[in-house]
Amino acid sequence: MPICGGCRRCDTRGMIRAAADARAALEALVGEPLEAAELSHEVDAALGDVLHYDGWCLFGVDPGSGLRVAQFGGRGTDYTSDLARNEAVMSDVNRYAELALAPIPVGWLSPEHVGAKGSFRYNQTIRPSGFRSELRAVLRDGGQVWGGVTLFRESCSRPYGEPDVQLAASLLTPLARTLRGFAVRDIPRRGDAPPAGVIAMSRGGGIATISPGAQQWLEDLVPGGTEDSTTAENMTRVAHDAAYAVRRGDGARAATCLRTVRGHWLRVEAVPLNLGEVDVAVTLQATSATQVARTMAEACGLTARERQVLHLLIQGQPAKRIARRLGVSVLTVNGHLRSIYRKCHVRGRDELFARLT
């Protein structure tokens, strides 16, 4: 959305009205089974009338692992490996991890910012992309992080600054809830799932090789449509983030589940590997119902007891056996089941299983 002159968003009352309209538009998306291209279009339209920009990136994360599970946008995301390394191992202005802890999780960066001169991101990715300023925000809901959004402006005369922080903050909650629901949206599967694949990550932070199966999975994460310019290369960010999580975790695995554009469930898992210049292998493959259930439980806000019931339900346990395992009555188990179905927006066990496979 390019910067304009004389429109309603350039006066205070007009900006307030535009922000209210944008918030209503985003709230209307919450819980809807949106296709990826549709979500990209609707969010772009809602944000553009308030926080006018020339480039943007919206992404979703798994709140448990912190790994990226979706991405949308147009311009400003071409330096994928550099941006991943900047967030994971560098000190810089408005890193997402730091914004996530801030009372207002929004920050701006422009030539006027005190940290601009020493910012790797500003000088090595933002400026080379043709932009002059950046606005970043972390999307929180229920005390957890569900994603983030970054906007870019080319204009020298109207860089992002403090006034934009408050406008952006007013839109974060419905946007976070939209991404939260998008992670487990109910969409039909189309075609066969790609075969398992591997992305070999180099010690220097780049990618050594991508197998054909992994490339197919990456392509199934691209939102598509006529307006979103996200590419399969941009989606390698899921592998970069998983690799850095392994490197930080002293050899531990890093994994997440996500739903692809064609409705398949994908398991992304990174493990350490000592093979020449390769130090991490990231596998991309179809996932199990048990693994998906963890993602569903998080997104739908299941309680600890409801998660236990769901786990046993997926194992094929009837209500009576679940009750014995948990030391509660069948009546209590049935109450938990009703709550699980309601929170997951399904009508019963069969429909729930269909969502998990």
C-alpha positions in Angstrom: 0.0 0.0 0.0 1.9 3.1 -1.1 2.0 6.3 0.8 -0.6 8.8 -0.3 -1.4 12.5 0.3 -4.7 14.1 1.5 -6.6 10.9 2.2 -8.4 10.1 5.5 -5.5 8.2 7.0 -3.4 11.5 6.9 -5.6 13.2 9.5 -6.2 12.2 13.1 -9.9 11.5 12.9 -9.5 9.7 9.6 -6.8 7.5 11.1 -9.0 6.6 14.1 -11.8 5.6 11.8 -9.5 3.7 9.5 -8.0 1.9 12.6 -11.5 1.0 13.8 -12.4 -0.3 10.3 -9.2 -2.3 10.1 -9.8 -3.9 13.5 -13.3 -4.9 12.6 -12.1 -6.4 9.4 -9.4 -8.4 11.2 -11.9 -9.5 13.9 -14.1 -10.9 11.1 -11.3 -13.2 10.1 -10.8 -14.9 13.5 -11.8 -18.6 13.4 -12.6 -18.6 9.7 -11.2 -21.5 7.6 -9.3 -19.3 5.3 -7.2 -20.3 2.4 -3.6 -18.9 2.6 -4.0 -16.5 -0.4 -7.3 -15.3 1.0 -5.7 -14.5 4.4 -2.9 -12.7 2.8 -5.3 -10.5 0.7 -7.6 -9.7 3.6 -4.8 -8.8 6.1 -3.0 -6.7 3.4 -6.2 -4.8 2.7 -7.0 -4.2 6.4 -3.5 -3.1 7.5 -2.8 -1.1 4.3 -5.4 1.6 5.0 -3.9 2.3 8.4 -0.2 1.7 8.3 0.4 2.3 4.6 3.5 0.6 3.4 5.5 -0.5 0.4 6.5 -3.9 1.6 5.3 -6.3 4.3 5.7 -9.7 5.9 3.3 -11.5 8.2 4.3 -14.8 9.8 2.9 -17.3 12.3 4.9 -19.3 14.9 4.3 -22.3 17.1 4.2 -20.8 20.6 5.7 -24.0 22.1 8.8 -24.2 20.0 8.9 -20.7 18.6 9.4 -22.1 15.1 7.9 -20.4 12.1 4.8 -22.2 10.6 3.4 -19.7 8.0 4.5 -16.6 6.1 2.8 -14.1 3.8 3.7 -10.8 2.3 5.2 -8.8 -0.5 8.7 -7.3 -0.8 11.2 -7.0 2.0 11.8 -10.7 2.7 14.5 -11.6 0.1 17.4 -11.9 2.6 16.1 -15.0 4.2 19.3 -16.5 5.6 20.6 -13.1 6.7 17.3 -12.2 8.5 17.2 -15.6 10.2 20.8 -15.2 11.4 20.1 -11.6 12.5 17.2 -12.7 14.7 18.9 -15.8 16.1 22.5 -14.8 16.9 22.9 -11.0 16.5 22.2 -8.0 18.7 20.0 -5.6 16.8 17.1 -3.1 17.1 13.7 -4.6 17.8 14.5 -8.3 17.6 11.2 -10.2 17.8 12.4 -12.1 21.0 12.9 -8.7 22.7 9.6 -7.2 21.5 7.8 -10.2 22.8 8.7 -9.2 26.3 7.8 -5.5 25.9 4.6 -4.0 27.3 3.8 -2.7 23.8 5.4 -5.2 21.4 5.9 -2.8 18.6 9.1 -1.0 17.4 10.2 1.2 14.6 13.5 1.7 12.8 14.5 4.5 10.5 17.5 6.8 9.9 16.3 8.9 12.9 16.5 5.9 15.2 19.5 6.0 17.6 20.4 2.4 16.7 20.1 2.7 12.9 23.8 3.3 12.2 24.9 0.1 14.0 21.9 -2.1 12.8 22.9 -5.0 10.6 19.3 -5.5 9.6 18.8 -1.8 8.6 22.0 -1.5 6.6 22.3 -4.9 5.1 18.7 -5.9 4.4 16.3 -3.0 4.7 18.3 -0.4 2.8 19.4 -2.7 0.0 15.8 -3.6 -0.5 15.0 0.0 -1.2 13.3 0.9 2.1 13.9 3.7 4.5 12.0 2.6 7.6 10.6 -0.5 9.3 7.8 -1.1 11.8 7.8 -4.4 13.6 5.3 -6.0 16.0 4.9 -9.3 17.8 1.5 -10.9 17.9 0.4 -12.2 21.3 -2.7 -13.8 22.6 -3.4 -15.6 25.8 0.1 -14.9 27.0 1.7 -16.6 24.1 3.4 -15.5 20.9 1.6 -16.6 17.7 3.6 -14.6 15.1 4.8 -11.2 14.0 4.4 -8.6 11.3 6.9 -6.3 9.7 6.1 -3.3 7.5 8.4 -1.2 5.3 8.2 2.3 3.8 10.3 3.7 1.0 9.5 7.3 1.7 12.2 9.6 3.2 9.6 12.2 4.2 7.3 9.9 6.2 9.3 7.2 7.9 7.8 5.1 10.6 7.9 6.5 14.2 6.2 6.6 17.5 2.7 7.7 16.2 2.6 4.5 14.2 3.4 2.4 17.2 0.0 3.1 18.9 -1.9 2.5 15.6 -0.2 -0.8 15.1 -0.8 -1.8 18.8 -4.5 -1.4 18.4 -4.6 -4.1 15.7 -2.4 -6.8 17.2 -4.9 -8.8 19.2 -7.3 -9.7 16.3 -4.4 -10.3 14.0 -2.8 -12.7 16.6 -6.1 -14.5 17.0 -6.5 -14.8 13.3 -3.1 -16.5 13.0 -3.8 -18.7 16.0 -6.9 -20.1 14.2 -5.2 -20.3 10.9 -2.6 -22.8 12.3 -5.4 -25.4 12.7 -7.9 -24.2 10.1 -10.4 -26.8 8.7 -9.6 -27.0 5.0 -9.9 -30.0 2.7 -6.8 -31.8 1.6 -6.0 -31.5 -2.1 -3.8 -34.1 -3.9 -1.3 -36.4 -2.3 1.2 -35.3 0.4 4.8 -34.8 -0.9 7.3 -37.5 0.0 9.6 -37.0 2.9 12.6 -34.7 2.3 15.7 -33.3 4.0 17.3 -29.8 4.0 21.0 -29.9 5.0 22.1 -26.8 6.8 25.6 -25.5 6.7 27.6 -24.3 9.7 27.8 -20.8 8.2 24.1 -20.3 8.4 23.2 -21.2 4.8 21.7 -24.2 3.1 23.9 -26.9 1.7 21.3 -29.0 -0.2 17.5 -29.4 -0.5 16.1 -32.8 -1.5 13.3 -33.0 -4.1 10.8 -34.0 -1.4 11.7 -31.1 0.8 11.4 -28.7 -2.1 7.9 -30.0 -2.7 6.9 -29.3 0.9 8.3 -25.8 0.7 6.3 -25.1 -2.4 3.2 -26.3 -0.5 3.8 -23.6 2.1 3.7 -20.7 -0.5 0.4 -18.8 -0.1 0.0 -18.2 -3.8 -2.6 -15.9 -5.3 -2.0 -12.9 -7.5 -1.0 -10.5 -4.7 1.2 -12.4 -2.3 4.9 -12.6 -3.5 6.1 -15.1 -0.9 8.4 -17.8 -2.6 9.6 -21.3 -1.7 13.0 -19.7 -1.0 11.3 -17.4 1.6 9.7 -20.5 3.2 13.2 -22.0 3.8 12.9 -19.7 6.9 11.2 -22.7 8.6 14.4 -24.7 8.2 16.7 -21.8 9.2 14.8 -21.2 12.4 14.7 -24.9 13.3 18.4 -25.2 12.7 19.2 -22.2 14.9 17.0 -23.7 17.6 19.1 -26.9 17.5 22.3 -24.9 17.7 21.1 -23.0 20.7 19.7 -26.1 22.4 23.0 -28.0 22.9 22.2 -30.8 20.5 18.5 -31.1 21.3 15.9 -31.7 18.6 13.6 -28.9 17.4 10.3 -29.7 15.9 6.9 -28.3 15.0 3.7 -29.3 13.0 2.0 -27.0 10.5 -0.7 -27.1 7.9 0.3 -26.6 4.3 -1.6 -24.6 1.7 -3.1 -27.8 0.2 -4.3 -29.0 3.7 -1.6 -31.5 4.5 -0.1 -31.8 7.9 3.7 -31.3 7.9 6.3 -32.2 10.5 9.4 -30.1 10.5 12.2 -31.5 12.7 15.8 -30.5 13.0 18.5 -32.7 14.4 22.3 -32.1 14.8 24.5 -33.7 12.2 28.3 -33.6 11.9 29.1 -34.1 8.3 31.7 -31.8 6.9 30.2 -28.3 6.5 26.7 -29.6 7.5 25.8 -29.3 11.1 22.0 -29.7 11.1 19.6 -31.8 9.1 16.0 -30.6 8.8 13.5 -33.2 7.8 10.1 -32.4 6.3 7.5 -35.2 6.2 3.9 -36.1 6.9 3.1 -36.1 10.6 1.1 -38.3 12.9 -2.3 -37.5 14.6 -0.5 -37.6 18.0 1.9 -34.9 16.9 -0.8 -32.8 15.3 -2.9 -33.1 18.5 -0.3 -31.1 20.4 -0.6 -28.3 17.9 -4.4 -28.5 18.0 -4.4 -28.4 21.8 -2.2 -25.3 21.9 -4.1 -23.4 19.3 -7.5 -24.3 20.8 -6.5 -23.5 24.4 -7.1 -27.0 25.9 -6.5 -27.4 29.6 -3.9 -29.8 30.9 -6.6 -32.4 31.8 -8.2 -31.9 28.4 -4.9 -32.6 26.7 -4.6 -35.8 28.7 -8.0 -36.9 27.6 -7.3 -36.0 24.0 -4.0 -38.0 24.0 -5.9 -41.1 25.3 -8.7 -40.6 22.8 -6.2 -40.6 19.9 -4.9 -43.9 21.2 -8.4 -45.3 20.7 -9.3 -45.5 24.3 -13.1 -45.4 25.1 -14.5 -43.0 27.7 -14.7 -45.8 30.4 -11.0 -46.7 30.0 -9.9 -43.0 29.9 -11.8 -42.5 33.2 -10.0 -45.5 34.8 -6.6 -44.2 33.6 -7.2 -40.7 35.0 -9.0 -41.8 38.1 -12.1 -39.8 37.4 -15.7 -40.7 36.6 -17.0 -41.4 33.1 -19.3 -38.3 33.5 -16.2 -36.2 34.1 -14.5 -37.6 31.0 -17.6 -36.9 28.9 -17.6 -33.4 30.1 -14.0 -33.0 29.0 -14.8 -34.5 25.6 -17.6 -32.0 25.1 -15.3 -29.2 26.0 -12.6 -30.5 23.6 -15.1 -30.7 20.7 -16.4 -27.3 21.4 -13.0 -25.6 21.6 -11.8 -27.5 18.4 -15.0 -26.6 16.6 -16.0 -30.2 15.8 -19.1 -32.2 16.5 -17.6 -35.4 17.7 -14.8 -37.9 17.7 -15.0 -38.8 14.0 -14.8 -35.1 13.0 -12.0 -34.5 15.4 -10.0 -37.4 14.0 -10.6 -36.1 10.4 -9.1 -32.7 11.5 -6.0 -34.4 12.9 -5.1 -36.6 9.8 
